[in-house]
Amino acid sequence: MGGSVIYLASPYSHPDPSVREARFQAACSQAAEMLRCGIPVFSPIAHTHPIAAYGLPLEWASWEKYDRVFLEMCSEVWILMLDGWRESKGVQAEMELARELGKPVVLVEPGDALNDQTPVAASLSAPRASRQAGRAGVVEAEVEDDPTP
């Protein structure tokens, strides 16, 4: 099942529950902005944070198999550049999986919804967001490199 759906990766794991909650809220806000712009999106954090409250583990290793299924179904991976995204084991692994699967990897600032350079956004005829995608762009660098301009 392929299609024009964005996988929205963002950092989550943290020892402080208030940081995890803030990251969850930021992922939900970004996904809502994308949906308002007509961009189909799957956010594993927005989807699984409430589910994890029922006694499921929080670490990336526990969710990797599950997230891989959704990465395979999505056409692009967008990285929400919240504090901690570079250090996040999950985000770095999602970026690597996306590359292995030949999916474009795009960096987005919180609040940015569109990047006309990406296949999905360029193909949509939905109304465009009032703001530009800022520093968003296709990442070609290795995971360890600094991909920001």
N, C-alpha and C positions, 0 to 999 in steps of 0.2 A: 504494500500500500504506500506508494509515494505520492507526493503532492506538494502544493505550494503552502506549506506550513512552516513557520519559524519555530525553532527550538530556542527558548530563551534561557540561557544558562546564567546563574548568578551565585555568588558565595552564600553559604548558609551556616555550616557548622561553626560553633563557637562555644566556649564554656559558659558564657553569660547568656541566660535565656532572653534577656532584653535585647541583646544584639541579634539573636536568631529571629525574634519577633520583628525587629526593625527591618531586617533583610527580607523577611516574608512580606511585610507591608510594601516595601519598595518593589519587590517582584510583582506583587498584585497590581500596584499602581502602574508599572510599566506595561504589563499585559493588558490592562484596561485601556491605556492610551493607544496601544497597538490595535486593539479591537475597534476602538472609536475611529481609527483611520482605515478600517477595513482589512487589516492584516491578520490572517489566521495565525494563532500563536498557541504553543504549548509551553507552559512554565512548570518544570518539575517541582520547584519550590512552592509555587502557589497551589499546586495540586496536592502535594504530599505533606506539607507542614501540618494541616489539620488532621490528616490521617495518622501521622507519626505520634500524635498525642495519645493514641490508643495503644501505647506500649511498644511501638516499633523503634528500631535503632535509628540514630541520627547520622552516622558516619557514611561517607561516600562509598566505602567498600560494600556496605549493605544494600546500597541502591544502584550500584553500577550495572548489574544485569538488567534491572528494570528500565533504567534510563537509556541503556543502549537500544532497547526495542524502540523507544520513541525517537532517539537520534536517527535510527535507520529509516523511520517513517517521514521524518522532516526533510525539507529541501535545503535549509540553511540553518546555521547556528549563530545566534547573536549572543554576545557576551555583555551582560549588564555590568558596567564598570563601577560597582559599589566598592567602598573601602574593603580591602581584603581579597579582591578578585585575583590578583597576581599570586597571592599566597595560597589560595584555595586549592586543595588537592582535587576536589571535585571539578571545579572549573577547568583546571589544567588538564585533567583526564578527559573531560568532555571536548576540549579543544583538540586533543590528540585523536580521540575517536572520530571526531568530525573529519579531520584530515585523512585518517585511514579510510573513511567511507567516501572521500572525495567531495565533501560538503563545504561550501564557502563558510568561512568564519568571519564574523563582523563584530567590531567593537561599537557599543553604543553608550552614550552618556545617559544617566537617569533622566527621564522625561522626553528623550528623543524617540520618535516612533518610526520615522521613515529614513531610508537611505536609498535613493533612486538608482544607485550603482549596483544594488543586489538584484538578482533575477526575480525574486518574489515581489519586491517593492516596485520594480520597474514594470512588472506585468499587471499590476493592479490598477483598476480604473477608479478606485474609491477616492473621495476627496482627500487631499493632502493636508497634513498637519500644518499649523500656522508657523511652526518653527522648523528650521533646517536640522539635519542630523548632526550638526556640530562636528565633532572629531570622529564620527563613525566612519568606518572604512573597512574594506576587505583586508584581513590580516594575512600576510604572506610570510611573515617572519617565524622563526622557530619559537616554541613556547618560552624558552629562556630569554629571548631577546625582548627589548623594549619596543613594542609595536606602535606606541603613540607618537604622533608627529612632534 
